[in-house]
Amino acid sequence: GLPRAGTTFLHGLLASDPGNQVATSAHAAMPIPPPGAGEVSEAGRAALYERILDFQGFTAPDVTTIHPYAAAAPEECVFLQEAACGMPLGAFYNVPEFSALVAKAETGADAYAWQRGVMQSLQGDKAIIRWLLKAPSHVMNMDGLIGAFPDARIFLNHRDPGKVIPSMASLYMKLYSLASDSSVDPLALGPRLVANWAGILERLDAWRDAHPEVPVVDVHYIGLIADPIGTAERLYARFGLELSGSTRNAMTD
């Protein structure tokens, strides 16, 4: 769904269910050797990635108040696609032409091929009930998402664009500052984000109209924040999944 629409919060909430397999940030960054194989301990992997995050500036309070970064946190799919040199780069560097290029549908197949490979490596020979995935950028390539994961159950986060765009601009300005010494003109960034995401949402609406056979559950930010557990219960009911008492308690915690 839209960035800055509670996607990380809801992803973390659903990750409380032990039946949902997630990739942690450390696993997404360093998937080899996969968990349970080789001589690398998971504590060692997490500690190394925490040092990398700290070195890169991602653990600074002015960053984590905007978006949390932690080695053991559930990670989103763009970092499982990172080796395909696609979406993540546009969030960390002021490269609008490159961002427009990788947002095109024809470039998405490579990214999803990378993601599937990383997930297969992390899964190994374990019998996993289901993966829990998340990335705002999926809305740019719904055909690629469905092509890679035809049995996916999809929910879509929404929030008032008047709240989303300033929040997204704030995040981008902070991330750009970590990667570059040159400043970005916020008066130029805002209109660019408005134009870009307006087009993305129009194409998403058109895709949904053209594919009524693909059910999508809509989640609004206001309802999510007002009643997180109720939102999870509604999703599980719509997807035909059991929400156990222990999982509900874990989500409440």
Disulfide bonds with the S-S distance in Angstrom:
none
